[in-house]
Amino acid sequence: MRSFEASARIDASPEDVWALLVDVGSWRDWDSGVDRVDGRVALGEKLTLYATMIRNRPFTVTVTEIRPREAMRWRAGLPLGLAVIERTYRLDAQEDGGTALTVREDHTGPLAALLARSTPDLNPSFRQFCQGLKARAEGRTSRPTG
């Protein structure tokens, strides 16, 4: 199994962070590391992500879990579970009203090693996403200029 993960402590409520997280059409408006997302967040729906780090390879996923203000999970991979990619966005409410955000992606299955050869290190991209969402939720400018 190969995993990637990043997290951020956000000074905003889980409701506010959730609203930004599920508005995938606006991810391009803040420094998310994503050029665009086609589709809508709904259970069983497909989303296609165009990431800035690998623009030539869009990533299509199926939304497999939605727990408002808590978690969203996406799944992709090869048929029959030969290679499974599962990405989870988790929000944990903090006692002070803030939110801990964690983005994690796990690659599993008998052919997951093949995916590893063609998948770059996603940790920097996940850190960029978390910091961009943090800046947006906290009301700071998050899209670099120039």
C-alpha positions in Angstrom: 0.0 0.0 0.0 1.2 3.5 -0.8 -0.3 6.5 1.0 -0.2 10.3 0.8 -1.5 12.6 3.5 -1.5 16.3 4.6 -3.4 18.2 7.2 -4.1 21.7 8.4 -5.6 23.4 11.4 -8.2 25.9 10.2 -9.7 28.7 12.2 -13.2 28.3 10.7 -16.1 26.1 11.6 -16.6 22.6 10.1 -19.7 24.0 8.4 -17.7 26.8 6.7 -14.9 24.4 5.7 -17.4 21.8 4.4 -19.1 24.4 2.2 -15.7 25.3 0.5 -14.7 21.6 0.2 -17.9 20.4 -1.6 -17.9 23.5 -3.9 -15.5 21.7 -6.2 -16.3 24.1 -9.0 -14.6 27.0 -7.1 -11.4 25.1 -6.2 -9.7 26.8 -9.1 -10.4 30.2 -7.4 -8.1 29.5 -4.5 -4.6 27.9 -4.4 -5.9 24.3 -4.4 -3.5 22.9 -6.9 -6.5 22.1 -9.1 -7.2 23.8 -12.4 -10.8 22.6 -12.5 -13.2 19.9 -11.4 -16.0 18.6 -13.7 -19.0 17.1 -12.0 -20.9 17.6 -8.8 -20.4 16.2 -5.3 -23.2 13.7 -4.7 -23.1 10.1 -3.7 -22.4 7.8 -6.7 -21.5 10.8 -9.0 -18.3 10.9 -11.0 -15.9 13.8 -10.7 -13.0 14.6 -13.1 -10.1 16.5 -11.6 -7.5 18.4 -13.6 -4.5 18.9 -11.2 -1.9 21.5 -11.9 1.0 19.1 -11.2 -0.2 16.5 -13.8 -2.3 18.5 -16.3 -2.0 15.9 -19.0 -3.7 13.2 -16.9 -7.2 14.1 -15.6 -8.2 11.9 -12.6 -11.8 10.5 -12.6 -13.3 9.3 -9.4 -16.6 8.2 -8.0 -18.0 9.8 -4.8 -18.5 6.9 -2.4 -19.1 8.6 0.9 -20.5 12.0 2.1 -20.9 12.9 5.7 -21.6 16.6 5.8 -19.2 18.5 8.0 -17.2 15.3 8.7 -16.0 13.4 5.6 -16.0 12.9 1.9 -14.5 9.8 0.1 -13.7 9.2 -3.5 -12.7 6.0 -5.2 -11.0 5.1 -8.5 -8.8 2.4 -9.9 -8.8 -0.7 -12.0 -11.6 -3.2 -12.4 -12.0 -6.1 -9.9 -10.1 -4.2 -7.3 -6.7 -4.9 -9.0 -5.7 -1.4 -8.1 -7.8 0.9 -5.8 -7.3 4.6 -5.2 -9.2 6.0 -2.3 -9.1 9.6 -1.3 -10.6 10.9 1.9 -11.2 14.4 3.1 -11.8 14.4 6.8 -13.0 17.3 9.0 -12.6 17.1 12.8 -14.4 19.8 14.8 -12.1 21.3 17.4 -13.2 22.5 20.9 -12.4 26.1 20.1 -14.7 26.1 17.0 -12.0 25.5 14.4 -11.5 22.5 12.2 -8.7 20.0 11.6 -8.6 19.0 7.9 -6.9 15.9 6.7 -6.6 14.8 3.1 -5.4 11.2 2.6 -5.1 9.0 -0.4 -4.4 5.2 -0.3 -3.4 3.0 -3.2 -4.1 -0.7 -2.6 -4.7 -3.9 -4.6 -2.5 -6.4 -6.3 -1.5 -4.0 -9.1 -1.0 -0.9 -6.9 2.7 -1.1 -7.5 2.1 -0.3 -11.2 0.2 2.8 -10.1 3.1 3.8 -7.9 5.5 4.0 -11.0 3.3 6.5 -12.7 2.1 8.5 -9.7 4.2 11.4 -8.5 4.6 12.2 -4.8 1.2 13.7 -4.0 2.2 15.0 -0.5 3.3 18.5 -1.8 0.0 18.9 -3.7 -2.0 17.8 -0.7 -0.2 20.3 1.5 -0.9 23.0 -1.1 -4.6 22.0 -1.1 -4.8 22.1 2.7 -3.0 25.5 3.0 -5.2 27.0 0.2 -8.4 25.8 1.8 -7.2 27.1 5.2 -6.4 30.6 3.7 -9.8 30.7 1.9 -11.7 29.6 5.0 -9.9 32.1 7.2 -10.6 34.9 4.7 -7.1 35.4 3.4 -6.1 35.7 -0.2 -5.0 32.3 -1.3 -4.5 32.4 -5.1 -1.0 33.5 -5.9 -0.7 36.4 -8.4 1.9 36.9 -11.1 
